Amino acid sequence: MTIAIIPSRYGSSRLEGKPLALVAGKSMIQRVYEQTQKSNAVTKTIVATDDERIVKAVEAFGGNALMTSATCRSGTDRVAQTANILDLKPDEIVVNIQGDQPVFNPKAIDELISPFNDDSALLMSTLAYKIRDKREITDPKDVKVTFNNNGFALYFSRAQIPYPRDIETPVDYYKHLGFYAYKKSFLDKIVALSTGTCENIEKLEQLRVLEFGYQIKVVITEHDSPEIDLPEDIKRIEAKLMKA
């Protein structure tokens, strides 16, 4: 069984109440939930939140929601807490879905989970998208990822990586899409670790995994997943929906 959990926090410094912001007539959390439900691999979807307003909104459109602690360190901690509330088994696959990406392609979730079918020892996977928009290469809002020849992450950064010493050197850059899949047992291990040095500097929780010596499988997808951080991003996403 594969459980998808959408961590959804009401507070946001840039867009207060972001999960409930309307995107073409539906709340953002509803759009994310509905996209998740379209995945062939996901058997159940749950919103994990710290706010009753989000619980009520999810239940109003027929979704499942759980209250979690307001003091969770990160979205990963909220997902782990939910997995424990549900009493999931150690080998069950838990998928962490970003709550601010309302137009992601559900096929990307199937791609994210697929490596677990081929490698029983795999603990964690994530997604990356080859950058087409040059602006994203240097924009710190767009996280870049590098990976080794076996497809495991070397580093995630808000900076331009790898940086070509010789400017004319051709480089393919990959943007990290913040979707994760883990074995439940490994998810518990991640949240028991202390915050990593690089994690704290870059404010990227996936770096905790690398800093403590664990591997993250990077799955390259052809499906981009634009996120909503600011009010003006909503208009951009709505325009995208109009073209669909």
C-alpha positions in Angstrom: 0.0 0.0 0.0 1.3 3.5 -0.9 0.0 6.4 1.2 0.3 10.0 -0.1 0.5 12.6 2.6 0.2 16.4 1.9 1.8 18.5 4.7 -0.2 21.7 4.8 0.7 24.5 7.1 -1.6 27.5 7.4 1.0 30.1 8.3 3.2 31.5 5.5 5.4 34.6 5.6 4.8 35.3 1.9 1.2 34.1 1.5 -0.8 33.7 4.7 -3.4 30.9 4.5 -1.8 29.6 1.3 -3.5 26.2 1.3 -6.9 27.9 1.2 -6.0 30.4 -1.5 -8.3 30.0 -4.5 -6.8 28.9 -7.8 -9.4 29.1 -10.6 -12.3 28.7 -8.2 -10.9 25.8 -6.0 -8.6 26.0 -3.0 -5.0 25.1 -3.7 -5.2 22.2 -1.2 -8.2 20.8 -3.1 -6.3 21.0 -6.4 -3.3 19.2 -5.0 -5.4 16.6 -3.4 -7.3 15.9 -6.6 -4.1 15.6 -8.6 -2.7 13.1 -6.1 -5.9 11.0 -6.3 -5.2 10.6 -10.1 -2.0 8.7 -9.5 -2.2 5.0 -10.3 0.2 4.1 -7.5 -1.4 6.0 -4.6 -4.0 4.0 -2.6 -4.9 6.7 -0.1 -4.4 10.5 0.3 -4.3 12.4 3.5 -3.7 16.1 4.3 -1.6 16.6 7.4 -2.1 20.1 8.9 -1.8 22.2 12.0 -5.0 24.2 11.5 -8.7 23.3 11.9 -9.6 25.6 9.0 -7.7 23.4 6.6 -9.3 20.3 8.1 -12.7 21.7 7.6 -11.9 22.8 4.0 -10.6 19.3 3.1 -13.5 17.5 4.7 -15.9 19.9 2.8 -14.7 18.6 -0.6 -14.7 15.0 0.7 -11.0 14.6 1.4 -9.2 13.1 4.4 -7.3 15.3 6.8 -5.5 14.9 10.2 -4.4 17.4 12.8 -0.7 17.3 13.6 1.5 19.2 16.0 2.0 22.9 15.4 5.6 22.5 16.4 6.7 20.2 13.6 10.2 21.1 12.5 9.4 20.6 8.8 7.0 19.1 6.4 8.9 15.8 6.7 8.2 15.7 10.4 4.5 16.4 9.8 4.4 13.5 7.3 6.2 11.2 9.7 3.9 12.1 12.5 0.9 11.3 10.3 2.4 8.0 9.3 2.7 7.0 12.9 -0.9 8.1 13.7 -1.9 5.8 10.9 0.3 3.0 12.3 1.8 2.3 9.0 4.1 -0.8 8.7 7.9 -0.3 8.3 8.1 -1.3 4.7 5.1 0.7 3.5 5.9 3.5 1.0 5.0 7.0 2.1 4.8 9.8 -0.5 5.3 13.4 0.6 3.4 15.7 -1.8 4.0 19.4 -1.9 0.9 21.4 -1.0 1.8 24.4 -3.1 2.1 22.8 -6.5 -1.5 22.5 -7.7 -0.9 21.5 -11.3 1.6 18.7 -11.0 1.2 15.8 -13.3 0.1 12.7 -11.4 2.3 10.5 -13.6 5.2 12.1 -11.8 4.2 10.3 -8.6 4.2 7.0 -10.4 7.7 7.7 -11.6 8.8 8.7 -8.1 7.7 5.4 -6.7 8.9 3.2 -9.5 12.5 2.7 -8.2 11.2 0.9 -5.2 9.8 -1.9 -7.5 13.4 -2.5 -8.8 15.4 -2.1 -5.6 14.2 -3.6 -2.4 17.0 -1.9 -0.4 16.0 1.6 -1.6 15.1 3.9 1.2 14.2 7.2 -0.4 13.6 8.8 -3.8 12.8 12.3 -5.2 12.2 14.0 -8.5 14.2 16.3 -10.8 13.4 18.2 -14.0 15.8 19.3 -16.6 15.8 23.1 -16.6 14.5 24.8 -19.7 14.0 28.3 -18.3 17.5 29.9 -17.9 16.2 32.1 -15.1 15.8 29.1 -12.9 19.5 28.3 -13.0 20.5 31.2 -10.8 17.2 31.9 -9.0 17.6 30.7 -5.4 13.9 29.9 -5.2 14.5 27.1 -7.6 16.6 24.4 -6.0 19.2 22.6 -8.1 20.4 19.0 -7.7 23.4 17.1 -9.0 23.6 13.3 -9.0 26.1 10.6 -9.6 26.2 8.1 -12.5 23.9 5.7 -10.6 21.3 8.4 -10.2 21.8 9.1 -6.5 22.0 12.7 -5.3 25.3 14.4 -4.6 24.0 17.7 -3.4 21.0 20.0 -3.5 21.5 23.8 -3.5 19.8 27.1 -4.1 23.0 28.1 -6.0 24.0 27.3 -9.5 25.4 23.7 -9.5 27.5 22.5 -11.1 29.2 25.9 -11.8 31.2 25.9 -15.0 34.7 27.3 -14.4 34.9 27.8 -18.2 31.8 29.7 -19.1 31.6 28.1 -22.5 31.4 24.5 -21.0 27.9 23.1 -21.8 26.0 22.1 -18.7 22.6 20.5 -18.2 21.0 21.8 -15.0 18.3 20.0 -13.0 15.7 21.6 -10.8 14.6 19.6 -7.7 10.9 19.0 -7.5 10.1 18.6 -3.8 8.2 15.3 -3.9 9.6 12.4 -1.9 8.9 8.8 -1.4 10.3 6.8 1.6 10.0 3.5 3.3 8.2 4.3 6.5 11.0 2.9 8.6 13.5 5.3 7.0 11.1 8.3 7.4 11.2 7.6 11.2 15.0 7.6 11.0 15.2 10.9 9.2 13.1 12.8 11.7 15.2 11.4 14.6 18.3 13.0 13.1 19.5 16.4 14.2 19.4 19.3 11.8 22.4 19.2 9.5 24.8 22.1 9.0 24.2 22.5 5.3 20.5 21.9 5.8 20.4 24.9 8.2 22.4 27.1 5.8 20.4 26.3 2.7 17.2 25.7 4.5 16.7 22.4 2.6 15.7 19.5 4.7 16.7 16.9 2.2 20.3 17.8 2.9 19.9 16.2 6.3 19.7 12.8 4.6 23.0 13.4 2.7 24.8 14.9 5.6 24.2 11.8 7.6 25.5 9.5 4.9 22.2 8.2 3.4 21.3 8.0 -0.3 18.5 9.6 -2.2 17.5 8.2 -5.6 16.9 11.0 -8.1 14.2 10.2 -10.7 14.3 12.5 -13.8 10.8 13.4 -15.0 9.6 15.2 -18.1 6.8 16.8 -16.0 7.6 20.2 -14.4 5.6 21.3 -11.3 5.4 25.1 -10.8 4.8 26.2 -7.3 2.9 29.0 -5.7 4.9 31.2 -3.3 3.5 34.6 -3.9 0.0 36.0 -4.8 1.2 36.8 -8.3 2.1 33.1 -8.9 -1.6 32.3 -8.7 -2.4 34.2 -11.9 0.4 32.4 -13.7 -1.0 29.0 -12.6 -4.5 30.0 -13.5 -3.3 30.9 -17.0 -1.7 27.5 -17.2 -5.0 25.9 -16.3 -6.9 27.8 -18.9 -4.5 26.4 -21.6 -5.0 22.8 -20.4 
